[in-house]
Amino acid sequence: MIFTLLLLSIQNPVSVIAADRIHLGDGQVLGPAFITLENGKVKSIEEGTPPQGAIHIANAELTPGLVDAYSFLGVNIGGYTVDESRESGASQRLSETANLDHEAFQNAVRNGVTSAFLSPDSANVFGGLAAFVKTSGGDSAHVFQKAGTSARVLENAAALKITLGNDAANGNHSPWGRPFDYKTRRPTTRMGTVWEIRRQFYKALDYKKAKLQGDVETNADLEVMLQVLDGRLPLRVQARRSNDVQTALRLKEEFGFTRMVVEEGTEAWRARDLLAQAGVAVVTGPAYDDVTRSIATGPTLKELRALANPIPVCCEGLEDPTAAGDLTVEDLAAAGEHNDSQGDEHSHGHLDEHTVAISGLAQDLLLATTAPRYDAMLAGSSRNRRGEGDKATPAMPFLLHQAGVYCALGSAEAHDSALSEASLIHQARTAVRWGLDPSLALAMVTSQAAALCGQAGKLGVIAKGLDADLVLWSGDPLAGTSRPLLVIVEGQIAADFR
Amino acid sequence: MLHLALLFATPFAIQTTPMEPGVAKTGPAETTPASWLLRPDGVILPDGTVQNMDVLVVGDRIQAVGPDLESDVPVLRLSGILSPGFVDAFARISSAENYRRTTPQLQASDGIHWDDVDYQEACWKAGVTGVHWIPQPSNVVSGWGTFSAVGESHVRQSQTQAVVSLHPTQVVDDRLGPGSLPGALEILRAALPTMNLKGTSLLAYVDSAEAVRSFRTVVGNTPHHFVVPGSLASFGGLLGDQLVGLASFEGARQNETMIRLHKRGLRFALGTDGSRNPAGMRHLAMRLSRATKDPAAAMRSLTSAAAEFAGLKDVGRVESGAMADLTLWSGHPLDPSSKLKAVMVGGKTMYRATPVETQP
């Protein structure tokens, strides 16, 4: 039903929209104010009472349309948007092969995302040219899809993506004992991946020299690399482990990359001082995603023990540990161990005669085998996220900011599912829960995100003359109870949940 | 050697059909081109509509089409509807040369099996008089198409269209590459400047919105037609009023998809692709006609639009100057109860229906 209403409401221009609080995206917040739109642009922003006929919902707050600085919207991961028949597809444009009609774009719109950076899949060392899109307003290819619900490409060369770590080497193999195919090649290791990067960039430097000397056959891939070396094109480096992040920084030093951004950076917080020193920005991957792709670590055995042996707060004679203040997982774990070591005398009282008490090694075995197996769920996945980034923390945006690293948040595949609890605004909410200042969290999904996608001053802020990409939230956008009421892309209603 | 027009006039007489075009060439019809004024119950015109017209055939071409034509040549009153012979807009020759990722030097004309009598007969029985042969689209650029009439042992037009494919299941190669669409695009991008299209066009196999969008960015203004082997639902919205090659129609909500695309002005050219089943074309046209309630458009998709698709100007049409490739049907060709009565190719008898019963 909601879906039908949503479809019916598409393509309605909005002229005036008011809100009790308007977050401009750059940290500024206006009191009761209203925005006048004209031809898909913001015509004026005025404080005060809105005129008759304005869209005005009590307690609603307005933000710029969210900018997803790192997404795989419409990118068939492990599939058809990257060509694995050669390692350096630097000139391949994701804008040409991304599925712009994918429902992920509509999921993103429903979650307030109005523009997104599409990152090439990590199956190759050089994944190609990233795209930057509006999530709505493109020509719909599907015969049964409402017009204007597909994504629209704004930039077809938003950055060159390269991949460090294991993803690119995954699947490559040495020739022994197998029939020849195009995956019989290097790199097959983390080191080999970096070798390939060096090789290609040095080739590009030679190419540059040859070009200066005289005629040389144009090489599209090397041209792209030259653009990166000359600082005309940003470089996106997927690096998850902290040692990969450090490799990226070494490459930056070696080749003098001026516009490098670390992508995903699961463990970037461990190299945060180095990143700050080098002035390299980070676009984070999702802190929480659906369970099969979560980068958040599953519970440790210690934590599972704590959960299995709750502190007997009910029992007389014991101090109520919750009275001491907020409990952390570590506290619980410690309490669990304490409980475990004293074993039977506490827990015994809770058991009736039919229950067999399990403790010690037997209990650990049981916990270990019945706990959610994140690793098992990921086995066989080409995107080896869990295996690579096992030191993840949802506090990363806070830690990076604290260290002075410019940062934006990304959703990666979070919008692929309509039910995801990991959509971009959830990333910002999680970051706030883990210490980040709310206005900064909002900036990391709006103005800062736009800046890291080469859209500074164009998107991610509400300002006169800019595209009217707006989201009206039912309350504070960073409150867990708020939801988007209205998503506007270039003055057109793209999603309506009023 | 008797002339087709005579067969039209005497449909139940037993005659020898000149199945061997070589024989026909040496026959008397060649030395003295026969002329006939055909007066059927109705004629299917290039716009697909049925009109009451006379058709003047001189030699291998149609000289005039109009109501109540006057001429000195013998007038033949024909019972039934005269239709242009159906044109198979794209039929793959059976051999594939996919040792390389691009083979722009190959020509389908060099791979046609001219003496495949069974296939010729199947074509005639299905009302098909012309076939646009294309090389197997099993690599990114597979070569040149060619047009020949069914029963003639020579090419009517060579180098009709250059055949390319961005269909991953056709072009992906685990050993040579490409591995997927982006790789195929790169290969196409590199190959295009080396191909001399000389005012012809590209025939491109596509299977997705991405393939359509990216193909357009690569080829720019180069004239092209898409062939769609599977369902059109997921990307038909991008095709507008283009002329699209269709060999089958699969997938969910297929009739509704056809209706919507027809309303948006999309035009179809029917081909047999790899099926080698000429009879399927008429069935597909019947389905199109039933779904869209536009029999004229469905007729065009079998005749004039199919010829246009292959870049042919003088076949698939009953009009002055066109080749006399004609079929005679007992009723409208898209009426399932209609029967094919006779086939003329280049002004010569090629086939006539076996009499169901003999009249005394």
Interface residues (C-beta under 8 A of the other chain):
Chain A: G79 Y80 T81 V82 D83 E84 S85 R86 G89 S91 Q92 R93 E96 T97 A98 N99 L100 D101 G128 D139 S140 A141 H142 V143 F144 Q145 A147 F180 D181 Y182
Chain B: P168 D174 R175 L176 G177 P178 G179 S180 L181 P182 G183 A184 L185 E186 S208 A209 E210 V212 R213 S214 T217 V218 L232 A233 S234 F235 G236 G237 L238 R253 E256 T257 R260 L261
